[in-house]
Amino acid sequence: SRPHDERRRLACAFAELRARHETGSLAYPFSMRECAAVARHLELYGSEDEGVGDALANVLAHDAYAPQRAMVAAVFEAHGFEGVADKLQRKLDGIVPSMAYDVEYTSIKGSGGASVPRTGLSAPKFGKVDPSGNPHVGGNTWAGGSGGSDTAGLGGRGGPYRLWDGKHVPHQVSDEAKAEVSEAARAEGRRQAQIAHKKRLEEIEGMTENEWDTYKGMLDRIAPHVASLREQLGAAKDRKSERTWLRRRSDGELDDDRLVDGAAGERLVFKRRGKPDPLDRKPTEEDEFRKRTLLFLVDVSGSMYRFQMMDGRLARMLEATMLVMEALEGLEGKYEYAIRGHSGESDGVEFVEFGQPPSNRGERLKVLQRMVAHSQFCDTGDRTIEATRRAISDVSARGFVDDEEERKHLVVALSDANFSRYGLDPRWWAEALSDSDAVDAHAVMVGSIADEASLVAGALPRGRGHVCFDADELPVVFKRILQHARIIDDGEEM
């Protein structure tokens, strides 16, 4: 058995982590579940050679990737557990992703192949616009080229942001060539990207309904799916018409809340499933349908823009977002939804906030345009897992829709599954998707390099990982998710 003082300090450390989560300084909602896991690990495997630091490293290894690892380690060290930071780092270095393999971007389908820049590096710039529209590869003069240096384009190095001309197949420089870009040039490139992004957002806010053609082209493709999904969402039943627990019955299952009454001789101490009798009691506010909270987490990382020409993943993401917004129009009495983006730059870009759905198609078009703009100008990286944990934490704070029925809120995270590029293990995502009992969380892969999406989906909890490479499959995927979350009926009585 471990010393009492050690157990007390361990509990205090986890309590502080939970408090930091509640104040917003820590994304992951640490709880006594993790505390108990550490204590159990110590009892089973602890020895004089393995202390709390080693146990923490073993139990919390799945969180070791997080940028806030230093904060977590500092809390434990403040409570007298030395060496946690070093041990977590060593544990992280020892993790080998279950799907680790090299992705060779220069030879993937849809790529023009490798490019060796024909010029050296100078400073980031937009570049000149070629009115002839000819392809440009490996240079540093023209905007919209590929595989070159300094200018805005695709597949190159040192340019300020991504820019595709919409016509030509891009070529890709090697990671070694990219590494030659100086930190000063990278910083200047980020500065230029932020300025261009801000300008683009201002242009989007100035859009009018006259630009309807852009939206209508996408809407025409998914209109039948919108009608189907809206019908399914609208058919969701409220508590008054659903089967529930009928209490104070003379037969059925023993009601744990009435054990004392039963011991005192009361006969009506059972409960059973059925539809409530409206004559049993007067309706109350609790009988009314409680809104489901739906949070859609969309991938607006740079790879979505970069590989749009390869497999249409960004267009598929936009169609999924449009499908959600159009289908939920007019259902504000049943659902409250938000749309949030994630990229290498942020784990929470607010596109649609709770309680503020876009009021018309012009506003919905602006949402889609802002998504594209973020994907074009954002920094590289991947925060899918951090974003998922943050989303689930925010939604779980609302509790169950119905405590008795344990009906849940919903988080759907869409991603292009670009995990191996950034050394992420899909098992970390599996842990994140299971963070809250009050939230049904799902992952939908809308893009992939090689078979990475299938590998990621296979590592997720059963029924939580979905692969969708065709916009026509989106309604089927969404229906399966809604059934899993018990938002719509699957044909069987609930």
Phi, psi and omega in degrees: 000141181283155179300145181300318181298323179295316179296322180295315180295325178297314179297320180294322179295316179292326177296322178293320177299318180296320179296321179293325175297317183292335177271356176093000182274348180227127187288318187278132182277075178304144183218184178291346177298312178292322178300314180295325180294320178295314180299319180294320178299319180295318181295323184278320189239355185293148178207181178297333182274343182240115180259194181298324180302317179293319180296318178298318180298321180290314185285323185262014183300328182292344177259003187290341179289339191295144177298339183267017180301322181297322179294317179299313181297321182297324179297313181293321180292328177294335179264017171096008179259098186278150174081009182296318182300313181295321183288324175296320180295317179295322178296318178298317180298335182271354181283129175248112181308141184295344182236031184293121172199159183278135174258115182266097184294339183282352184231016181282161179300135179091357179263150178279359180101188183285153177228135174252112182307137182269357180228167175278186180261141174234269180217151180298144179201163177289313182101173179272154177263123180273110182295342180282340180073019180288153177288147178226124184230129171084002181262195177216036182245315193259138174287143177085004177280191180214155174064023182246210184227142166078328186267159175294128181182208177230146172072008182257205181218145172079355179284160184285329181194174183280142177204119179247137180280355177082002185234310191265147179288127182282152173253159189235131173278164181280162176297328179296320179293323178296324183294345180283348179289130182287158177298323179297318179293322177298316180297319179293323177297318178297321180298315179295322179297318180295322177295314180295322179297314179300318178297320181294320179296324177294322177296320180297318180296339179272001181292151180235176179295347180294342179269029183299329184302322180299314182289318185297326179300319178286319182299321180300326182287331186247003184308313179299324180290326178300313181299318181294313182293322179296322178296318180295315180293322180290337182277355179302133186270152175268176186297330185294334183251002181263159172292139181214183178278121175263118187259174181058049180253160181270353177213170181117212179270145178295129180275113183301332182286351184238026180296320179296318179298321179295320179295334180274359177107358179294137183267331185272070184239022181246165177221153177208163183277142177173175177276134183294143177276119182298343180275351183297321181199167180286146178298145175233174179298331181292341180283341184288156180296125177267131185299139171277141174264124180240125177238120179256120184256111187255145181275114176238035179286167182298330181293335177296317178288316185299319186255014175303318182293340182279313186220008176072025186294323180291319177298322179294321177296318179295320179294322177296318179294317178297319179301316180296311183296317181291319183291329183272356178297130180086358180251026182298338179285343182249332186226146170236120187232160175221154175236122186231141181257158174223146180202185176292346183264335186206149173257012180192079176268115184280113175260319173225122182268156179304135177078003181228057181293148178301134190276344181206176184290334174297318178291324179292325176298321179297324177300313181295320180294323178292326176297314180298317181299318180296318181296326181287321190254354185287164177285163180284166179126182182213121178237031181306314186289316177300318180296320179297315180296319179296316180298313181295321178298315180296317183285324183293338178298343179277352179074185177291151172296321180216110185299321182291319183273348185052043175280138193251162167277177189225135170236127177240116181256118178261140185206158174263013171056039182272054189283314187297331179301328184245017174068031180265140178262126180300341177295331176295322178291322177301318177298316183297319182294343182255019187294329188228137176286342183268359184232131172266111186248136182228155177239134179236119178270121182249007178199166182194145166260123186056226183256027185298320182300317180294323178294318178295311181301323181291340180270354184271163178304147183304131179083359183255344182252131184226145177242130183218107180252010182222127181302331180291342179273348183304313180300323179294318179295314180297321179297318179297321179292316180296325177291319179299322180277001179060033175275323174237159183284145178258015179101345178254152178292136179264000000 
